[in-house]
Amino acid sequence: MQRVKLFKGLEDDVEFLEKKVNEWAESEGVKILQISSNIAAQSYNPSAKTGSSLQTNVTASSDILVTVLYEKN
């Protein structure tokens, strides 16, 4: 039977999210069939001064959602 597992992380800590997915797969002994991901649009600070750079206008890291399609062994 195929199942789905979701993982959520932040774009500035992708390595942690990768580690979390890999550790879960290994500890559960699952066969991964497919992995897909999506990153949320960045949030902008509406109170930032006009002409400020994109770097200073972004308020927070975007969320990343990883969807894992797997089978239990």
mmCIF file of the N, C-alpha and C atoms, coordinates in Angstrom:
data_MODEL
# 
_entry.id   MODEL 
# 
loop_
_atom_site.group_PDB 
_atom_site.id 
_atom_site.type_symbol 
_atom_site.label_atom_id 
_atom_site.label_alt_id 
_atom_site.label_comp_id 
_atom_site.label_asym_id 
_atom_site.label_entity_id 
_atom_site.label_seq_id 
_atom_site.pdbx_PDB_ins_code 
_atom_site.Cartn_x 
_atom_site.Cartn_y 
_atom_site.Cartn_z 
_atom_site.occupancy 
_atom_site.B_iso_or_equiv 
_atom_site.pdbx_formal_charge 
_atom_site.auth_seq_id 
_atom_site.auth_comp_id 
_atom_site.auth_asym_id 
_atom_site.auth_atom_id 
_atom_site.pdbx_PDB_model_num 
ATOM 1   N N  . MET A 1 1  ? 0.836  -1.169 0.000  1.00 0.00 ? 1  MET A N  1 
ATOM 2   C CA . MET A 1 1  ? 0.000  0.000  0.000  1.00 0.00 ? 1  MET A CA 1 
ATOM 3   C C  . MET A 1 1  ? 0.892  1.247  0.000  1.00 0.00 ? 1  MET A C  1 
ATOM 4   N N  . GLN A 1 2  ? 0.569  2.195  -0.856 1.00 0.00 ? 2  GLN A N  1 
ATOM 5   C CA . GLN A 1 2  ? 1.332  3.432  -0.918 1.00 0.00 ? 2  GLN A CA 1 
ATOM 6   C C  . GLN A 1 2  ? 0.803  4.425  0.114  1.00 0.00 ? 2  GLN A C  1 
ATOM 7   N N  . ARG A 1 3  ? 1.734  5.173  0.683  1.00 0.00 ? 3  ARG A N  1 
ATOM 8   C CA . ARG A 1 3  ? 1.387  6.163  1.703  1.00 0.00 ? 3  ARG A CA 1 
ATOM 9   C C  . ARG A 1 3  ? 2.129  7.463  1.419  1.00 0.00 ? 3  ARG A C  1 
ATOM 10  N N  . VAL A 1 4  ? 1.685  8.529  2.087  1.00 0.00 ? 4  VAL A N  1 
ATOM 11  C CA . VAL A 1 4  ? 2.290  9.850  1.928  1.00 0.00 ? 4  VAL A CA 1 
ATOM 12  C C  . VAL A 1 4  ? 2.753  10.361 3.280  1.00 0.00 ? 4  VAL A C  1 
ATOM 13  N N  . LYS A 1 5  ? 3.914  10.988 3.302  1.00 0.00 ? 5  LYS A N  1 
ATOM 14  C CA . LYS A 1 5  ? 4.451  11.632 4.501  1.00 0.00 ? 5  LYS A CA 1 
ATOM 15  C C  . LYS A 1 5  ? 4.864  13.044 4.107  1.00 0.00 ? 5  LYS A C  1 
ATOM 16  N N  . LEU A 1 6  ? 4.494  14.031 4.933  1.00 0.00 ? 6  LEU A N  1 
ATOM 17  C CA . LEU A 1 6  ? 4.834  15.423 4.678  1.00 0.00 ? 6  LEU A CA 1 
ATOM 18  C C  . LEU A 1 6  ? 5.876  15.907 5.673  1.00 0.00 ? 6  LEU A C  1 
ATOM 19  N N  . PHE A 1 7  ? 6.803  16.708 5.183  1.00 0.00 ? 7  PHE A N  1 
ATOM 20  C CA . PHE A 1 7  ? 7.818  17.342 6.024  1.00 0.00 ? 7  PHE A CA 1 
ATOM 21  C C  . PHE A 1 7  ? 7.799  18.828 5.727  1.00 0.00 ? 7  PHE A C  1 
ATOM 22  N N  . LYS A 1 8  ? 7.984  19.636 6.760  1.00 0.00 ? 8  LYS A N  1 
ATOM 23  C CA . LYS A 1 8  ? 8.008  21.086 6.583  1.00 0.00 ? 8  LYS A CA 1 
ATOM 24  C C  . LYS A 1 8  ? 9.305  21.629 7.164  1.00 0.00 ? 8  LYS A C  1 
ATOM 25  N N  . GLY A 1 9  ? 9.917  22.561 6.434  1.00 0.00 ? 9  GLY A N  1 
ATOM 26  C CA . GLY A 1 9  ? 11.143 23.177 6.903  1.00 0.00 ? 9  GLY A CA 1 
ATOM 27  C C  . GLY A 1 9  ? 11.251 24.586 6.365  1.00 0.00 ? 9  GLY A C  1 
ATOM 28  N N  . LEU A 1 10 ? 12.401 25.203 6.587  1.00 0.00 ? 10 LEU A N  1 
ATOM 29  C CA . LEU A 1 10 ? 12.647 26.563 6.127  1.00 0.00 ? 10 LEU A CA 1 
ATOM 30  C C  . LEU A 1 10 ? 13.751 26.578 5.082  1.00 0.00 ? 10 LEU A C  1 
ATOM 31  N N  . GLU A 1 11 ? 13.645 27.522 4.149  1.00 0.00 ? 11 GLU A N  1 
ATOM 32  C CA . GLU A 1 11 ? 14.615 27.577 3.058  1.00 0.00 ? 11 GLU A CA 1 
ATOM 33  C C  . GLU A 1 11 ? 16.035 27.848 3.519  1.00 0.00 ? 11 GLU A C  1 
ATOM 34  N N  . ASP A 1 12 ? 16.200 28.458 4.682  1.00 0.00 ? 12 ASP A N  1 
ATOM 35  C CA . ASP A 1 12 ? 17.557 28.738 5.147  1.00 0.00 ? 12 ASP A CA 1 
ATOM 36  C C  . ASP A 1 12 ? 18.152 27.579 5.951  1.00 0.00 ? 12 ASP A C  1 
ATOM 37  N N  . ASP A 1 13 ? 17.427 26.459 6.033  1.00 0.00 ? 13 ASP A N  1 
ATOM 38  C CA . ASP A 1 13 ? 17.931 25.289 6.751  1.00 0.00 ? 13 ASP A CA 1 
ATOM 39  C C  . ASP A 1 13 ? 17.585 24.006 5.988  1.00 0.00 ? 13 ASP A C  1 
ATOM 40  N N  . VAL A 1 14 ? 17.901 23.998 4.702  1.00 0.00 ? 14 VAL A N  1 
ATOM 41  C CA . VAL A 1 14 ? 17.579 22.857 3.848  1.00 0.00 ? 14 VAL A CA 1 
ATOM 42  C C  . VAL A 1 14 ? 18.309 21.597 4.298  1.00 0.00 ? 14 VAL A C  1 
ATOM 43  N N  . GLU A 1 15 ? 19.546 21.736 4.741  1.00 0.00 ? 15 GLU A N  1 
ATOM 44  C CA . GLU A 1 15 ? 20.313 20.561 5.182  1.00 0.00 ? 15 GLU A CA 1 
ATOM 45  C C  . GLU A 1 15 ? 19.614 19.841 6.330  1.00 0.00 ? 15 GLU A C  1 
ATOM 46  N N  . PHE A 1 16 ? 19.032 20.586 7.265  1.00 0.00 ? 16 PHE A N  1 
ATOM 47  C CA . PHE A 1 16 ? 18.300 19.972 8.373  1.00 0.00 ? 16 PHE A CA 1 
ATOM 48  C C  . PHE A 1 16 ? 17.091 19.199 7.849  1.00 0.00 ? 16 PHE A C  1 
ATOM 49  N N  . LEU A 1 17 ? 16.382 19.770 6.883  1.00 0.00 ? 17 LEU A N  1 
ATOM 50  C CA . LEU A 1 17 ? 15.211 19.108 6.308  1.00 0.00 ? 17 LEU A CA 1 
ATOM 51  C C  . LEU A 1 17 ? 15.616 17.827 5.583  1.00 0.00 ? 17 LEU A C  1 
ATOM 52  N N  . GLU A 1 18 ? 16.697 17.873 4.831  1.00 0.00 ? 18 GLU A N  1 
ATOM 53  C CA . GLU A 1 18 ? 17.200 16.673 4.152  1.00 0.00 ? 18 GLU A CA 1 
ATOM 54  C C  . GLU A 1 18 ? 17.540 15.591 5.171  1.00 0.00 ? 18 GLU A C  1 
ATOM 55  N N  . LYS A 1 19 ? 18.219 15.983 6.232  1.00 0.00 ? 19 LYS A N  1 
ATOM 56  C CA . LYS A 1 19 ? 18.602 15.038 7.277  1.00 0.00 ? 19 LYS A CA 1 
ATOM 57  C C  . LYS A 1 19 ? 17.368 14.413 7.921  1.00 0.00 ? 19 LYS A C  1 
ATOM 58  N N  . LYS A 1 20 ? 16.357 15.242 8.169  1.00 0.00 ? 20 LYS A N  1 
ATOM 59  C CA . LYS A 1 20 ? 15.117 14.762 8.784  1.00 0.00 ? 20 LYS A CA 1 
ATOM 60  C C  . LYS A 1 20 ? 14.426 13.717 7.902  1.00 0.00 ? 20 LYS A C  1 
ATOM 61  N N  . VAL A 1 21 ? 14.341 13.972 6.608  1.00 0.00 ? 21 VAL A N  1 
ATOM 62  C CA . VAL A 1 21 ? 13.705 13.030 5.684  1.00 0.00 ? 21 VAL A CA 1 
ATOM 63  C C  . VAL A 1 21 ? 14.510 11.738 5.618  1.00 0.00 ? 21 VAL A C  1 
ATOM 64  N N  . ASN A 1 22 ? 15.829 11.844 5.479  1.00 0.00 ? 22 ASN A N  1 
ATOM 65  C CA . ASN A 1 22 ? 16.671 10.647 5.383  1.00 0.00 ? 22 ASN A CA 1 
ATOM 66  C C  . ASN A 1 22 ? 16.635 9.807  6.653  1.00 0.00 ? 22 ASN A C  1 
ATOM 67  N N  . GLU A 1 23 ? 16.682 10.454 7.806  1.00 0.00 ? 23 GLU A N  1 
ATOM 68  C CA . GLU A 1 23 ? 16.633 9.716  9.074  1.00 0.00 ? 23 GLU A CA 1 
ATOM 69  C C  . GLU A 1 23 ? 15.292 9.012  9.240  1.00 0.00 ? 23 GLU A C  1 
ATOM 70  N N  . TRP A 1 24 ? 14.218 9.681  8.861  1.00 0.00 ? 24 TRP A N  1 
ATOM 71  C CA . TRP A 1 24 ? 12.891 9.060  8.952  1.00 0.00 ? 24 TRP A CA 1 
ATOM 72  C C  . TRP A 1 24 ? 12.823 7.823  8.062  1.00 0.00 ? 24 TRP A C  1 
ATOM 73  N N  . ALA A 1 25 ? 13.264 7.957  6.804  1.00 0.00 ? 25 ALA A N  1 
ATOM 74  C CA . ALA A 1 25 ? 13.203 6.840  5.865  1.00 0.00 ? 25 ALA A CA 1 
ATOM 75  C C  . ALA A 1 25 ? 14.015 5.649  6.360  1.00 0.00 ? 25 ALA A C  1 
ATOM 76  N N  . GLU A 1 26 ? 15.189 5.934  6.892  1.00 0.00 ? 26 GLU A N  1 
ATOM 77  C CA . GLU A 1 26 ? 16.046 4.853  7.393  1.00 0.00 ? 26 GLU A CA 1 
ATOM 78  C C  . GLU A 1 26 ? 15.453 4.193  8.638  1.00 0.00 ? 26 GLU A C  1 
ATOM 79  N N  . SER A 1 27 ? 14.958 5.003  9.563  1.00 0.00 ? 27 SER A N  1 
ATOM 80  C CA . SER A 1 27 ? 14.417 4.446  10.813 1.00 0.00 ? 27 SER A CA 1 
ATOM 81  C C  . SER A 1 27 ? 13.136 3.650  10.585 1.00 0.00 ? 27 SER A C  1 
ATOM 82  N N  . GLU A 1 28 ? 12.346 4.038  9.588  1.00 0.00 ? 28 GLU A N  1 
ATOM 83  C CA . GLU A 1 28 ? 11.088 3.348  9.294  1.00 0.00 ? 28 GLU A CA 1 
ATOM 84  C C  . GLU A 1 28 ? 11.266 2.188  8.325  1.00 0.00 ? 28 GLU A C  1 
ATOM 85  N N  . GLY A 1 29 ? 12.411 2.139  7.657  1.00 0.00 ? 29 GLY A N  1 
ATOM 86  C CA . GLY A 1 29 ? 12.674 1.069  6.694  1.00 0.00 ? 29 GLY A CA 1 
ATOM 87  C C  . GLY A 1 29 ? 11.703 1.088  5.519  1.00 0.00 ? 29 GLY A C  1 
ATOM 88  N N  . VAL A 1 30 ? 11.422 2.269  4.997  1.00 0.00 ? 30 VAL A N  1 
ATOM 89  C CA . VAL A 1 30 ? 10.461 2.393  3.912  1.00 0.00 ? 30 VAL A CA 1 
ATOM 90  C C  . VAL A 1 30 ? 11.157 2.433  2.559  1.00 0.00 ? 30 VAL A C  1 
ATOM 91  N N  . LYS A 1 31 ? 10.406 2.135  1.515  1.00 0.00 ? 31 LYS A N  1 
ATOM 92  C CA . LYS A 1 31 ? 10.883 2.258  0.145  1.00 0.00 ? 31 LYS A CA 1 
ATOM 93  C C  . LYS A 1 31 ? 10.277 3.545  -0.402 1.00 0.00 ? 31 LYS A C  1 
ATOM 94  N N  . ILE A 1 32 ? 11.121 4.522  -0.699 1.00 0.00 ? 32 ILE A N  1 
ATOM 95  C CA . ILE A 1 32 ? 10.640 5.794  -1.218 1.00 0.00 ? 32 ILE A CA 1 
ATOM 96  C C  . ILE A 1 32 ? 10.388 5.657  -2.716 1.00 0.00 ? 32 ILE A C  1 
ATOM 97  N N  . LEU A 1 33 ? 9.185  6.015  -3.127 1.00 0.00 ? 33 LEU A N  1 
ATOM 98  C CA . LEU A 1 33 ? 8.800  5.931  -4.526 1.00 0.00 ? 33 LEU A CA 1 
ATOM 99  C C  . LEU A 1 33 ? 8.963  7.263  -5.257 1.00 0.00 ? 33 LEU A C  1 
ATOM 100 N N  . GLN A 1 34 ? 8.699  8.353  -4.541 1.00 0.00 ? 34 GLN A N  1 
ATOM 101 C CA . GLN A 1 34 ? 8.782  9.671  -5.166 1.00 0.00 ? 34 GLN A CA 1 
ATOM 102 C C  . GLN A 1 34 ? 8.893  10.738 -4.083 1.00 0.00 ? 34 GLN A C  1 
ATOM 103 N N  . ILE A 1 35 ? 9.656  11.780 -4.375 1.00 0.00 ? 35 ILE A N  1 
ATOM 104 C CA . ILE A 1 35 ? 9.759  12.935 -3.483 1.00 0.00 ? 35 ILE A CA 1 
ATOM 105 C C  . ILE A 1 35 ? 9.530  14.180 -4.326 1.00 0.00 ? 35 ILE A C  1 
ATOM 106 N N  . SER A 1 36 ? 8.679  15.060 -3.820 1.00 0.00 ? 36 SER A N  1 
ATOM 107 C CA . SER A 1 36 ? 8.490  16.351 -4.481 1.00 0.00 ? 36 SER A CA 1 
ATOM 108 C C  . SER A 1 36 ? 8.476  17.431 -3.411 1.00 0.00 ? 36 SER A C  1 
ATOM 109 N N  . SER A 1 37 ? 8.723  18.663 -3.824 1.00 0.00 ? 37 SER A N  1 
ATOM 110 C CA . SER A 1 37 ? 8.761  19.742 -2.847 1.00 0.00 ? 37 SER A CA 1 
ATOM 111 C C  . SER A 1 37 ? 8.206  21.020 -3.447 1.00 0.00 ? 37 SER A C  1 
ATOM 112 N N  . ASN A 1 38 ? 7.866  21.924 -2.562 1.00 0.00 ? 38 ASN A N  1 
ATOM 113 C CA . ASN A 1 38 ? 7.332  23.222 -2.962 1.00 0.00 ? 38 ASN A CA 1 
ATOM 114 C C  . ASN A 1 38 ? 7.830  24.253 -1.964 1.00 0.00 ? 38 ASN A C  1 
ATOM 115 N N  . ILE A 1 39 ? 8.178  25.414 -2.467 1.00 0.00 ? 39 ILE A N  1 
ATOM 116 C CA . ILE A 1 39 ? 8.629  26.493 -1.594 1.00 0.00 ? 39 ILE A CA 1 
ATOM 117 C C  . ILE A 1 39 ? 7.591  27.611 -1.658 1.00 0.00 ? 39 ILE A C  1 
ATOM 118 N N  . ALA A 1 40 ? 7.237  28.128 -0.493 1.00 0.00 ? 40 ALA A N  1 
ATOM 119 C CA . ALA A 1 40 ? 6.248  29.209 -0.425 1.00 0.00 ? 40 ALA A CA 1 
ATOM 120 C C  . ALA A 1 40 ? 6.849  30.503 -0.946 1.00 0.00 ? 40 ALA A C  1 
ATOM 121 N N  . ALA A 1 41 ? 5.984  31.353 -1.427 1.00 0.00 ? 41 ALA A N  1 
ATOM 122 C CA . ALA A 1 41 ? 6.436  32.682 -1.857 1.00 0.00 ? 41 ALA A CA 1 
ATOM 123 C C  . ALA A 1 41 ? 7.005  33.421 -0.652 1.00 0.00 ? 41 ALA A C  1 
ATOM 124 N N  . GLN A 1 42 ? 8.019  34.225 -0.889 1.00 0.00 ? 42 GLN A N  1 
ATOM 125 C CA . GLN A 1 42 ? 8.629  34.971 0.210  1.00 0.00 ? 42 GLN A CA 1 
ATOM 126 C C  . GLN A 1 42 ? 7.700  36.063 0.698  1.00 0.00 ? 42 GLN A C  1 
ATOM 127 N N  . SER A 1 43 ? 7.776  36.333 1.978  1.00 0.00 ? 43 SER A N  1 
ATOM 128 C CA . SER A 1 43 ? 6.989  37.402 2.576  1.00 0.00 ? 43 SER A CA 1 
ATOM 129 C C  . SER A 1 43 ? 7.786  38.696 2.501  1.00 0.00 ? 43 SER A C  1 
ATOM 130 N N  . TYR A 1 44 ? 7.119  39.746 2.151  1.00 0.00 ? 44 TYR A N  1 
ATOM 131 C CA . TYR A 1 44 ? 7.776  41.045 2.041  1.00 0.00 ? 44 TYR A CA 1 
ATOM 132 C C  . TYR A 1 44 ? 7.303  41.971 3.144  1.00 0.00 ? 44 TYR A C  1 
ATOM 133 N N  . ASN A 1 45 ? 8.176  42.830 3.563  1.00 0.00 ? 45 ASN A N  1 
ATOM 134 C CA . ASN A 1 45 ? 7.907  43.780 4.629  1.00 0.00 ? 45 ASN A CA 1 
ATOM 135 C C  . ASN A 1 45 ? 7.280  45.040 4.018  1.00 0.00 ? 45 ASN A C  1 
ATOM 136 N N  . PRO A 1 46 ? 5.979  45.254 4.230  1.00 0.00 ? 46 PRO A N  1 
ATOM 137 C CA . PRO A 1 46 ? 5.329  46.414 3.614  1.00 0.00 ? 46 PRO A CA 1 
ATOM 138 C C  . PRO A 1 46 ? 5.827  47.744 4.164  1.00 0.00 ? 46 PRO A C  1 
ATOM 139 N N  . SER A 1 47 ? 6.448  47.740 5.324  1.00 0.00 ? 47 SER A N  1 
ATOM 140 C CA . SER A 1 47 ? 6.939  48.991 5.907  1.00 0.00 ? 47 SER A CA 1 
ATOM 141 C C  . SER A 1 47 ? 8.369  49.325 5.481  1.00 0.00 ? 47 SER A C  1 
ATOM 142 N N  . ALA A 1 48 ? 8.969  48.472 4.621  1.00 0.00 ? 48 ALA A N  1 
ATOM 143 C CA . ALA A 1 48 ? 10.325 48.747 4.149  1.00 0.00 ? 48 ALA A CA 1 
ATOM 144 C C  . ALA A 1 48 ? 10.328 50.006 3.293  1.00 0.00 ? 48 ALA A C  1 
ATOM 145 N N  . LYS A 1 49 ? 11.414 50.724 3.356  1.00 0.00 ? 49 LYS A N  1 
ATOM 146 C CA . LYS A 1 49 ? 11.534 51.980 2.609  1.00 0.00 ? 49 LYS A CA 1 
ATOM 147 C C  . LYS A 1 49 ? 11.570 51.716 1.108  1.00 0.00 ? 49 LYS A C  1 
ATOM 148 N N  . THR A 1 50 ? 10.992 52.630 0.355  1.00 0.00 ? 50 THR A N  1 
ATOM 149 C CA . THR A 1 50 ? 11.013 52.544 -1.100 1.00 0.00 ? 50 THR A CA 1 
ATOM 150 C C  . THR A 1 50 ? 12.463 52.567 -1.574 1.00 0.00 ? 50 THR A C  1 
ATOM 151 N N  . GLY A 1 51 ? 12.764 51.711 -2.514 1.00 0.00 ? 51 GLY A N  1 
ATOM 152 C CA . GLY A 1 51 ? 14.115 51.657 -3.052 1.00 0.00 ? 51 GLY A CA 1 
ATOM 153 C C  . GLY A 1 51 ? 15.037 50.735 -2.274 1.00 0.00 ? 51 GLY A C  1 
ATOM 154 N N  . SER A 1 52 ? 14.527 50.131 -1.202 1.00 0.00 ? 52 SER A N  1 
ATOM 155 C CA . SER A 1 52 ? 15.385 49.209 -0.451 1.00 0.00 ? 52 SER A CA 1 
ATOM 156 C C  . SER A 1 52 ? 15.588 47.949 -1.287 1.00 0.00 ? 52 SER A C  1 
ATOM 157 N N  . SER A 1 53 ? 16.669 47.279 -1.030 1.00 0.00 ? 53 SER A N  1 
ATOM 158 C CA . SER A 1 53 ? 16.987 46.092 -1.823 1.00 0.00 ? 53 SER A CA 1 
ATOM 159 C C  . SER A 1 53 ? 16.071 44.941 -1.451 1.00 0.00 ? 53 SER A C  1 
ATOM 160 N N  . LEU A 1 54 ? 16.000 43.983 -2.339 1.00 0.00 ? 54 LEU A N  1 
ATOM 161 C CA . LEU A 1 54 ? 15.193 42.787 -2.087 1.00 0.00 ? 54 LEU A CA 1 
ATOM 162 C C  . LEU A 1 54 ? 15.670 42.083 -0.824 1.00 0.00 ? 54 LEU A C  1 
ATOM 163 N N  . GLN A 1 55 ? 16.976 42.079 -0.595 1.00 0.00 ? 55 GLN A N  1 
ATOM 164 C CA . GLN A 1 55 ? 17.540 41.414 0.574  1.00 0.00 ? 55 GLN A CA 1 
ATOM 165 C C  . GLN A 1 55 ? 16.992 41.999 1.873  1.00 0.00 ? 55 GLN A C  1 
ATOM 166 N N  . THR A 1 56 ? 16.874 43.311 1.947  1.00 0.00 ? 56 THR A N  1 
ATOM 167 C CA . THR A 1 56 ? 16.409 43.943 3.189  1.00 0.00 ? 56 THR A CA 1 
ATOM 168 C C  . THR A 1 56 ? 14.894 43.996 3.270  1.00 0.00 ? 56 THR A C  1 
ATOM 169 N N  . ASN A 1 57 ? 14.202 43.733 2.171  1.00 0.00 ? 57 ASN A N  1 
ATOM 170 C CA . ASN A 1 57 ? 12.748 43.800 2.151  1.00 0.00 ? 57 ASN A CA 1 
ATOM 171 C C  . ASN A 1 57 ? 12.095 42.475 2.542  1.00 0.00 ? 57 ASN A C  1 
ATOM 172 N N  . VAL A 1 58 ? 12.831 41.383 2.473  1.00 0.00 ? 58 VAL A N  1 
ATOM 173 C CA . VAL A 1 58 ? 12.294 40.077 2.830  1.00 0.00 ? 58 VAL A CA 1 
ATOM 174 C C  . VAL A 1 58 ? 12.290 39.942 4.344  1.00 0.00 ? 58 VAL A C  1 
ATOM 175 N N  . THR A 1 59 ? 11.139 39.572 4.907  1.00 0.00 ? 59 THR A N  1 
ATOM 176 C CA . THR A 1 59 ? 11.028 39.528 6.360  1.00 0.00 ? 59 THR A CA 1 
ATOM 177 C C  . THR A 1 59 ? 11.399 38.184 6.971  1.00 0.00 ? 59 THR A C  1 
ATOM 178 N N  . ALA A 1 60 ? 11.186 37.110 6.255  1.00 0.00 ? 60 ALA A N  1 
ATOM 179 C CA . ALA A 1 60 ? 11.450 35.801 6.849  1.00 0.00 ? 60 ALA A CA 1 
ATOM 180 C C  . ALA A 1 60 ? 11.746 34.773 5.767  1.00 0.00 ? 60 ALA A C  1 
ATOM 181 N N  . SER A 1 61 ? 12.362 33.689 6.181  1.00 0.00 ? 61 SER A N  1 
ATOM 182 C CA . SER A 1 61 ? 12.617 32.585 5.258  1.00 0.00 ? 61 SER A CA 1 
ATOM 183 C C  . SER A 1 61 ? 11.300 31.945 4.845  1.00 0.00 ? 61 SER A C  1 
ATOM 184 N N  . SER A 1 62 ? 11.249 31.465 3.635  1.00 0.00 ? 62 SER A N  1 
ATOM 185 C CA . SER A 1 62 ? 10.048 30.802 3.136  1.00 0.00 ? 62 SER A CA 1 
ATOM 186 C C  . SER A 1 62 ? 9.985  29.370 3.649  1.00 0.00 ? 62 SER A C  1 
ATOM 187 N N  . ASP A 1 63 ? 8.766  28.875 3.759  1.00 0.00 ? 63 ASP A N  1 
ATOM 188 C CA . ASP A 1 63 ? 8.555  27.480 4.137  1.00 0.00 ? 63 ASP A CA 1 
ATOM 189 C C  . ASP A 1 63 ? 8.795  26.580 2.931  1.00 0.00 ? 63 ASP A C  1 
ATOM 190 N N  . ILE A 1 64 ? 9.314  25.386 3.212  1.00 0.00 ? 64 ILE A N  1 
ATOM 191 C CA . ILE A 1 64 ? 9.459  24.354 2.194  1.00 0.00 ? 64 ILE A CA 1 
ATOM 192 C C  . ILE A 1 64 ? 8.632  23.165 2.645  1.00 0.00 ? 64 ILE A C  1 
ATOM 193 N N  . LEU A 1 65 ? 7.819  22.648 1.743  1.00 0.00 ? 65 LEU A N  1 
ATOM 194 C CA . LEU A 1 65 ? 7.021  21.458 2.017  1.00 0.00 ? 65 LEU A CA 1 
ATOM 195 C C  . LEU A 1 65 ? 7.545  20.334 1.147  1.00 0.00 ? 65 LEU A C  1 
ATOM 196 N N  . VAL A 1 66 ? 7.913  19.218 1.775  1.00 0.00 ? 66 VAL A N  1 
ATOM 197 C CA . VAL A 1 66 ? 8.408  18.046 1.059  1.00 0.00 ? 66 VAL A CA 1 
ATOM 198 C C  . VAL A 1 66 ? 7.375  16.940 1.202  1.00 0.00 ? 66 VAL A C  1 
ATOM 199 N N  . THR A 1 67 ? 6.964  16.383 0.073  1.00 0.00 ? 67 THR A N  1 
ATOM 200 C CA . THR A 1 67 ? 5.994  15.288 0.054  1.00 0.00 ? 67 THR A CA 1 
ATOM 201 C C  . THR A 1 67 ? 6.722  14.021 -0.369 1.00 0.00 ? 67 THR A C  1 
ATOM 202 N N  . VAL A 1 68 ? 6.606  12.996 0.457  1.00 0.00 ? 68 VAL A N  1 
ATOM 203 C CA . VAL A 1 68 ? 7.266  11.716 0.183  1.00 0.00 ? 68 VAL A CA 1 
ATOM 204 C C  . VAL A 1 68 ? 6.201  10.654 -0.043 1.00 0.00 ? 68 VAL A C  1 
ATOM 205 N N  . LEU A 1 69 ? 6.235  10.032 -1.203 1.00 0.00 ? 69 LEU A N  1 
ATOM 206 C CA . LEU A 1 69 ? 5.372  8.897  -1.504 1.00 0.00 ? 69 LEU A CA 1 
ATOM 207 C C  . LEU A 1 69 ? 6.193  7.638  -1.235 1.00 0.00 ? 69 LEU A C  1 
ATOM 208 N N  . TYR A 1 70 ? 5.678  6.744  -0.390 1.00 0.00 ? 70 TYR A N  1 
ATOM 209 C CA . TYR A 1 70 ? 6.480  5.589  0.026  1.00 0.00 ? 70 TYR A CA 1 
ATOM 210 C C  . TYR A 1 70 ? 5.622  4.351  0.213  1.00 0.00 ? 70 TYR A C  1 
ATOM 211 N N  . GLU A 1 71 ? 6.319  3.219  0.339  1.00 0.00 ? 71 GLU A N  1 
ATOM 212 C CA . GLU A 1 71 ? 5.689  1.942  0.690  1.00 0.00 ? 71 GLU A CA 1 
ATOM 213 C C  . GLU A 1 71 ? 6.408  1.380  1.898  1.00 0.00 ? 71 GLU A C  1 
ATOM 214 N N  . LYS A 1 72 ? 5.646  0.768  2.794  1.00 0.00 ? 72 LYS A N  1 
ATOM 215 C CA . LYS A 1 72 ? 6.243  0.068  3.928  1.00 0.00 ? 72 LYS A CA 1 
ATOM 216 C C  . LYS A 1 72 ? 6.786  -1.270 3.442  1.00 0.00 ? 72 LYS A C  1 
ATOM 217 N N  . ASN A 1 73 ? 7.978  -1.615 3.902  1.00 0.00 ? 73 ASN A N  1 
ATOM 218 C CA . ASN A 1 73 ? 8.578  -2.914 3.546  1.00 0.00 ? 73 ASN A CA 1 
ATOM 219 C C  . ASN A 1 73 ? 8.032  -4.024 4.387  1.00 0.00 ? 73 ASN A C  1 
# 
